[in-house]
Amino acid sequence: MSNTVALDRRRSANKKRSLGKTGVSALNFTKYVDIFRKLLLLNEKNDLATTLKNIQELMSFSEKIFSSKAVSETFLYFCLHGASTAWVLQCELNMPEATVYRALKRLRAMGVVVPALKVSKVKRSKGGPRPTVWAIDSASPNEVGTALKHHYRMLSPKFRVAEEVAQTILDEFQEKAAPLEIKYTEIMIHVKELKIPFKGPDIADLAAQYLHERGIKVWR
């Protein structure tokens, strides 16, 4: 895996001071971010349907705050995960690149997110600036590291296809309010039905891992 380079902390501190001069109270907003984080993380013990319902209600409320659905969704993603790259936000939130960068620019101006890491280029990648891991002030080093790992995973075509398979299964759970468990053979059936141009077991394994990380019991 490529190395990462930590951004200069003094630059981040200077940016926060400049935000304060423009009248944006980053410290006050940090309190609200913490409140949203607590509300979202309370769902860890809830079933999938309840979790989705609560997230939808928070999304509706935050959309009124930001007057933008894109900024609202990006804000809640950071509240839930602590950190992310623009590429992950594009994939996870199904947003155009320009929309993601506008949302990040707005949240950065408000002091909600700051640059945490610069990601080194992957071998054989095209030119352009290196990706940045963005994070809220209260994000833990583990959350920043997880965001970095997820960025690399999302660069894999296989993982992105597996995520689509897993999301299809999650949607079915939501519609049927079914028990949060599934057999590995059922995942394989979904893979075959979608006629994916990769080896079935490779995609099924990645999909099973994705489901497990989201609280779904996978029986083998």
C-alpha positions as a Markdown table, in Angstrom:
| # | Residue | x | y | z |
|---|---|---|---|---|
| 1 | Met | 0.0 | 0.0 | 0.0 |
| 2 | Ser | 1.2 | 3.5 | -0.8 |
| 3 | Asn | 2.6 | 5.7 | 2.0 |
| 4 | Thr | 0.7 | 8.7 | 3.3 |
| 5 | Val | 2.1 | 12.1 | 4.3 |
| 6 | Ala | 0.5 | 14.0 | 7.2 |
| 7 | Leu | -0.4 | 17.6 | 6.4 |
| 8 | Asp | 1.2 | 20.4 | 8.3 |
| 9 | Arg | -0.8 | 20.9 | 11.5 |
| 10 | Arg | 0.2 | 24.5 | 11.7 |
| 11 | Arg | -1.5 | 25.1 | 8.3 |
| 12 | Ser | -4.7 | 23.6 | 9.7 |
| 13 | Ala | -4.4 | 25.8 | 12.8 |
| 14 | Asn | -3.9 | 28.9 | 10.8 |
| 15 | Lys | -6.9 | 28.1 | 8.7 |
| 16 | Lys | -9.1 | 27.7 | 11.8 |
| 17 | Arg | -7.9 | 31.1 | 13.1 |
| 18 | Ser | -8.7 | 32.7 | 9.7 |
| 19 | Leu | -12.2 | 31.2 | 9.9 |
| 20 | Gly | -12.7 | 32.8 | 13.3 |
| 21 | Lys | -11.8 | 36.2 | 11.8 |
| 22 | Thr | -14.5 | 35.8 | 9.2 |
| 23 | Gly | -17.2 | 35.4 | 11.9 |
| 24 | Val | -17.6 | 31.6 | 11.6 |
| 25 | Ser | -17.5 | 30.0 | 15.1 |
| 26 | Ala | -15.8 | 26.7 | 14.4 |
| 27 | Leu | -15.8 | 25.8 | 18.1 |
| 28 | Asn | -19.5 | 26.2 | 18.4 |
| 29 | Phe | -20.1 | 24.2 | 15.2 |
| 30 | Thr | -17.9 | 21.4 | 16.6 |
| 31 | Lys | -20.4 | 21.0 | 19.4 |
| 32 | Tyr | -23.2 | 20.5 | 16.9 |
| 33 | Val | -21.1 | 18.0 | 15.0 |
| 34 | Asp | -20.6 | 16.1 | 18.2 |
| 35 | Ile | -24.3 | 16.1 | 18.9 |
| 36 | Phe | -25.1 | 14.7 | 15.4 |
| 37 | Arg | -22.3 | 12.1 | 15.8 |
| 38 | Lys | -23.9 | 10.9 | 19.1 |
| 39 | Leu | -27.4 | 10.7 | 17.5 |
| 40 | Leu | -26.1 | 8.7 | 14.6 |
| 41 | Leu | -23.9 | 6.4 | 16.7 |
| 42 | Leu | -26.9 | 5.6 | 19.0 |
| 43 | Asn | -28.2 | 3.5 | 16.1 |
| 44 | Glu | -25.4 | 1.0 | 16.4 |
| 45 | Lys | -27.7 | -1.3 | 18.5 |
| 46 | Asn | -30.8 | -0.7 | 16.4 |
| 47 | Asp | -32.0 | -2.9 | 13.6 |
| 48 | Leu | -31.4 | -1.8 | 10.0 |
| 49 | Ala | -34.9 | -0.4 | 9.4 |
| 50 | Thr | -34.8 | 1.8 | 12.5 |
| 51 | Thr | -31.3 | 3.0 | 11.7 |
| 52 | Leu | -32.3 | 4.1 | 8.2 |
| 53 | Lys | -35.4 | 5.8 | 9.5 |
| 54 | Asn | -33.4 | 7.8 | 12.0 |
| 55 | Ile | -30.8 | 8.7 | 9.4 |
| 56 | Gln | -33.5 | 9.9 | 7.0 |
| 57 | Glu | -34.9 | 12.1 | 9.7 |
| 58 | Leu | -31.5 | 13.6 | 10.6 |
| 59 | Met | -30.9 | 14.1 | 6.9 |
| 60 | Ser | -34.1 | 16.0 | 6.5 |
| 61 | Phe | -33.3 | 18.2 | 9.5 |
| 62 | Ser | -29.7 | 18.9 | 8.4 |
| 63 | Glu | -30.8 | 19.7 | 4.9 |
| 64 | Lys | -32.8 | 22.6 | 6.4 |
| 65 | Ile | -29.7 | 23.8 | 8.1 |
| 66 | Phe | -27.5 | 23.8 | 5.0 |
| 67 | Ser | -30.2 | 24.5 | 2.4 |
| 68 | Ser | -28.4 | 21.8 | 0.3 |
| 69 | Lys | -29.1 | 18.1 | 0.1 |
| 70 | Ala | -25.5 | 17.4 | -1.1 |
| 71 | Val | -23.9 | 19.3 | 1.8 |
| 72 | Ser | -26.4 | 17.7 | 4.2 |
| 73 | Glu | -25.5 | 14.2 | 3.0 |
| 74 | Thr | -21.8 | 14.9 | 3.1 |
| 75 | Phe | -22.0 | 16.4 | 6.6 |
| 76 | Leu | -23.9 | 13.4 | 7.9 |
| 77 | Tyr | -21.3 | 11.0 | 6.3 |
| 78 | Phe | -18.6 | 12.8 | 8.2 |
| 79 | Cys | -20.6 | 12.7 | 11.4 |
| 80 | Leu | -21.0 | 8.9 | 11.0 |
| 81 | His | -17.5 | 8.0 | 9.8 |
| 82 | Gly | -15.3 | 10.9 | 11.0 |
| 83 | Ala | -13.2 | 11.1 | 7.8 |
| 84 | Ser | -13.3 | 10.5 | 4.1 |
| 85 | Thr | -11.8 | 11.3 | 0.7 |
| 86 | Ala | -13.6 | 13.0 | -2.1 |
| 87 | Trp | -13.5 | 9.8 | -4.2 |
| 88 | Val | -15.2 | 7.8 | -1.4 |
| 89 | Leu | -17.9 | 10.4 | -1.1 |
| 90 | Gln | -18.5 | 10.3 | -4.8 |
| 91 | Cys | -18.9 | 6.5 | -4.7 |
| 92 | Glu | -20.7 | 6.1 | -1.4 |
| 93 | Leu | -23.1 | 9.1 | -1.9 |
| 94 | Asn | -23.4 | 8.6 | -5.7 |
| 95 | Met | -22.6 | 12.3 | -6.3 |
| 96 | Pro | -20.8 | 14.0 | -9.2 |
| 97 | Glu | -17.2 | 15.0 | -8.6 |
| 98 | Ala | -18.0 | 18.7 | -8.9 |
| 99 | Thr | -20.8 | 18.4 | -6.3 |
| 100 | Val | -18.6 | 16.6 | -3.8 |
| 101 | Tyr | -15.9 | 19.3 | -4.1 |
| 102 | Arg | -18.5 | 22.1 | -3.6 |
| 103 | Ala | -19.8 | 20.3 | -0.5 |
| 104 | Leu | -16.3 | 19.9 | 0.9 |
| 105 | Lys | -15.5 | 23.5 | 0.2 |
| 106 | Arg | -18.6 | 24.6 | 2.0 |
| 107 | Leu | -17.9 | 22.4 | 5.0 |
| 108 | Arg | -14.3 | 23.5 | 5.2 |
| 109 | Ala | -15.3 | 27.2 | 5.1 |
| 110 | Met | -17.6 | 26.5 | 8.0 |
| 111 | Gly | -14.8 | 24.8 | 10.0 |
| 112 | Val | -16.5 | 21.4 | 10.0 |
| 113 | Val | -13.8 | 19.5 | 8.1 |
| 114 | Val | -10.0 | 20.0 | 7.8 |
| 115 | Pro | -7.4 | 18.2 | 5.7 |
| 116 | Ala | -5.9 | 15.3 | 7.8 |
| 117 | Leu | -3.7 | 13.3 | 5.3 |
| 118 | Lys | -2.3 | 13.6 | 1.8 |
| 119 | Val | -2.6 | 10.3 | 0.0 |
| 120 | Ser | 0.4 | 9.2 | -2.1 |
| 121 | Lys | -0.3 | 8.3 | -5.7 |
| 122 | Val | -1.0 | 4.7 | -6.6 |
| 123 | Lys | 1.5 | 3.2 | -9.0 |
| 124 | Arg | 0.5 | 3.5 | -12.6 |
| 125 | Ser | -2.1 | 6.2 | -11.7 |
| 126 | Lys | -2.7 | 9.2 | -13.9 |
| 127 | Gly | -1.4 | 12.7 | -13.2 |
| 128 | Gly | -3.2 | 15.3 | -11.0 |
| 129 | Pro | -3.2 | 16.4 | -7.4 |
| 130 | Arg | -2.9 | 13.8 | -4.7 |
| 131 | Pro | -6.2 | 12.9 | -2.9 |
| 132 | Thr | -6.8 | 14.3 | 0.6 |
| 133 | Val | -8.4 | 12.6 | 3.6 |
| 134 | Trp | -10.7 | 15.1 | 5.1 |
| 135 | Ala | -11.8 | 14.8 | 8.7 |
| 136 | Ile | -13.8 | 16.5 | 11.5 |
| 137 | Asp | -12.0 | 17.8 | 14.5 |
| 138 | Ser | -13.2 | 14.9 | 16.7 |
| 139 | Ala | -12.2 | 12.2 | 14.3 |
| 140 | Ser | -9.9 | 9.6 | 15.8 |
| 141 | Pro | -6.7 | 8.4 | 14.2 |
| 142 | Asn | -8.4 | 5.0 | 13.6 |
| 143 | Glu | -11.2 | 6.7 | 11.7 |
| 144 | Val | -8.7 | 8.6 | 9.5 |
| 145 | Gly | -6.8 | 5.3 | 8.9 |
| 146 | Thr | -10.1 | 3.5 | 8.1 |
| 147 | Ala | -11.0 | 6.3 | 5.6 |
| 148 | Leu | -7.6 | 5.8 | 3.9 |
| 149 | Lys | -8.1 | 2.1 | 3.6 |
| 150 | His | -11.6 | 2.6 | 2.3 |
| 151 | His | -10.2 | 5.0 | -0.4 |
| 152 | Tyr | -7.9 | 2.3 | -1.7 |
| 153 | Arg | -10.6 | -0.3 | -1.6 |
| 154 | Met | -13.0 | 1.9 | -3.6 |
| 155 | Leu | -10.3 | 2.2 | -6.3 |
| 156 | Ser | -10.7 | -1.5 | -7.0 |
| 157 | Pro | -13.3 | -2.3 | -9.7 |
| 158 | Lys | -14.0 | -5.6 | -7.9 |
| 159 | Phe | -14.8 | -4.0 | -4.6 |
| 160 | Arg | -17.1 | -1.5 | -6.2 |
| 161 | Val | -19.0 | -4.3 | -7.9 |
| 162 | Ala | -19.2 | -6.2 | -4.7 |
| 163 | Glu | -20.5 | -3.2 | -2.9 |
| 164 | Glu | -23.3 | -3.0 | -5.4 |
| 165 | Val | -24.2 | -6.6 | -4.8 |
| 166 | Ala | -24.2 | -6.0 | -1.0 |
| 167 | Gln | -26.3 | -2.9 | -1.3 |
| 168 | Thr | -28.9 | -4.8 | -3.4 |
| 169 | Ile | -29.1 | -7.3 | -0.5 |
| 170 | Leu | -29.3 | -4.6 | 2.1 |
| 171 | Asp | -32.2 | -3.0 | 0.1 |
| 172 | Glu | -34.0 | -6.3 | 0.2 |
| 173 | Phe | -33.5 | -6.5 | 4.0 |
| 174 | Gln | -35.0 | -3.0 | 4.3 |
| 175 | Glu | -38.1 | -3.9 | 2.2 |
| 176 | Lys | -38.8 | -7.2 | 3.9 |
| 177 | Ala | -37.7 | -6.3 | 7.4 |
| 178 | Ala | -35.9 | -9.6 | 7.4 |
| 179 | Pro | -33.5 | -11.0 | 10.1 |
| 180 | Leu | -30.1 | -9.5 | 9.7 |
| 181 | Glu | -28.4 | -12.7 | 8.5 |
| 182 | Ile | -27.7 | -14.4 | 5.2 |
| 183 | Lys | -26.1 | -17.6 | 3.9 |
| 184 | Tyr | -23.0 | -17.3 | 1.7 |
| 185 | Thr | -24.7 | -19.4 | -0.9 |
| 186 | Glu | -27.4 | -16.7 | -1.2 |
| 187 | Ile | -24.8 | -14.1 | -1.9 |
| 188 | Met | -23.4 | -16.3 | -4.6 |
| 189 | Ile | -26.9 | -16.5 | -6.1 |
| 190 | His | -27.1 | -12.7 | -6.2 |
| 191 | Val | -23.7 | -12.5 | -7.9 |
| 192 | Lys | -24.8 | -15.0 | -10.6 |
| 193 | Glu | -28.1 | -13.3 | -11.2 |
| 194 | Leu | -26.3 | -10.0 | -11.9 |
| 195 | Lys | -24.0 | -11.7 | -14.4 |
| 196 | Ile | -20.9 | -9.9 | -13.1 |
| 197 | Pro | -17.8 | -10.0 | -15.3 |
| 198 | Phe | -15.5 | -11.2 | -12.4 |
| 199 | Lys | -15.0 | -14.5 | -10.7 |
| 200 | Gly | -18.1 | -15.2 | -8.5 |
| 201 | Pro | -16.2 | -16.3 | -5.3 |
| 202 | Asp | -14.0 | -13.1 | -5.5 |
| 203 | Ile | -17.1 | -10.8 | -5.6 |
| 204 | Ala | -19.0 | -12.9 | -3.1 |
| 205 | Asp | -16.2 | -12.8 | -0.5 |
| 206 | Leu | -15.9 | -9.0 | -0.8 |
| 207 | Ala | -19.7 | -8.6 | -0.6 |
| 208 | Ala | -19.8 | -10.9 | 2.5 |
| 209 | Gln | -17.1 | -8.7 | 4.1 |
| 210 | Tyr | -19.0 | -5.6 | 3.3 |
| 211 | Leu | -22.2 | -7.0 | 4.8 |
| 212 | His | -20.4 | -8.2 | 7.9 |
| 213 | Glu | -19.0 | -4.7 | 8.5 |
| 214 | Arg | -22.6 | -3.4 | 8.4 |
| 215 | Gly | -23.9 | -5.8 | 11.0 |
| 216 | Ile | -25.1 | -8.6 | 8.8 |
| 217 | Lys | -24.4 | -12.1 | 10.0 |
| 218 | Val | -23.0 | -14.2 | 7.1 |
| 219 | Trp | -23.3 | -18.0 | 7.5 |
| 220 | Arg | -20.8 | -20.1 | 5.5 |
